[in-house]
Amino acid sequence: PFVDFHVKTIELNDSKIKLQIWDVGGEERFRFLLPTYCLGANAAFLLYDITRPSTLDNISEWMTIVRQKGGPIPIML
C-alpha cells in the first residue's frame, strides 16, 4: 500500500503533453487524498485486483468521489 506519482512529457502533433499519474492506492487510509487529486484531472483510471473481490466492491464508491470532485471526466475501469 502506497501513494505514488509519475510524470511523463510526450510530443504529439507538434504539441507537448504532460501526463501526470497519481496512484493513491485503494486502501481506506488513502481515500482522503482522492478528492484533491481529482481537481483539474482530465481522466481517471480505477483499478482493482481480480484476485481480491472486495477491491471491486469498492469501485462504485471511488467512482462517486471522482464524479463529485473531478466532474464529467472519462473514467476507465
Protein Blocks (a to p, Z undefined) as FASTA:
>chain_A
ZZddddddddeehiacddddddebjbfklmmmmmmmmgopabdcddddfklmklmmmmmm
mmmmmmmmnopadcdZZ
